[in-house]
Amino acid sequence: MSWASWTTPGVYSGRGGVLTEEVGVVSGDLTVHTTWVDGEASVTVQYTGAADWFTVSGSPAPCPSEAASRDLHDAVIAAVRGPTTATVPAVPQASPGAAADAAGAG
């Protein structure tokens, strides 16, 4: 089993806050946590320093690799800071041609 996790405290939400499954929109000083296990990323937020975690709308999301999950975590942080209500963004999928091109480059 492969897994990884990232936690980023002190993320101040933009005007739209973050849409969660449990309580609707949360906003303010938030902590963002992403856990990746075997091809799936789960993203949660909490008010920084609080005990309760809330599932970000769109989570869990298919995520092909640990590296992609780190990119997803960074994208969620950017979305939280953005001007609209944040949800889990789509994970960019590399096209088969791009992967073959990268493998052949060198």
N, C-alpha and C positions, 0 to 999 in steps of 0.2 A: 504494500500500500504506500503510495506517495502522497505527501501532504506538505503544506506550507501555510503560514499565516502572517499577516501584517496588521499592525494597529497604529493609527495615527491620531493622537489627541490634539485638541486645540484647533479644530477645523471650524472656522466661522462660516455659517451658511449665508448664502446670498438671499435676496428678497423672497424667493419662493420656498425656501426650506427644503426638507427631504420628505418624500412620501413614504410612509411605512405601512406595513400590513396591519399592525396591531392598533395604532393610535392615530392614523392619518398623518398630517404634516407636523414635523418637529423642526425647530429652528434655533439658532443661537450658537453657543460654544459646544461643538459636538466632537465625539470620538468616533472614528470610522474603523471598522474591523473587517477584514476579509480572510476567510479560511478556504483554502483550495485542497480538495481531496479527490484524487483519481478522476480528473476531468470535469469537476464541478466546483464552482466558486459560490460561497455563501457570504453575503454582505450584510452587516448589521451596523447600527449606530446607537449611541447613547449620549445623553447629556454628559459632558465631561465631568467626571467625578461621581456620577450617579451609579446605581446598581443595575438598573433595568436596561436591557438591550432590546432593540426593535429591528425587525427584518425590513430591509430596504425593498420597496416594490421592484419586482423583476428578479429577485433573488429566491432561490439559487439560479445560477446561470451556467449553461455549458461553457467550459473553458478548457482548451486542449492541453495546456502545459502550465508548469509552475511559472515560467517567464511570462506567459500570457496573463496569468492571474495577478502578477505584480503590476503589469500594464493596466489591467482592469481596476485594481485598487487605486492606482494613480488617476485613472479616468473618473472613478467615482468621486475622489477628492475634488477634482476639477469641476465636476457636475454639482457637488454640494456648494462650492464657492460661487457657482454661476448665478445668473439672473433669473432662471426659471426653476420650477420645482424639480428637484433631482430624483431620478430613479436609476437603477442599474443600467448603464449603457450597453449596447451590443458589443460583444467581443469581436474585434476584427479577425476575420478568417483569411489566412494567407491562401492565395490561389495556388492550385497544383503547379501551374506554369512558373509562378514566382519561386516556389520552393525548388523546382528543378533548375531554374536559372541560377539561384543562389548556390546550389550544390555544385553546379558546373563551373561557376566562376572561380578563377584562381589561377 
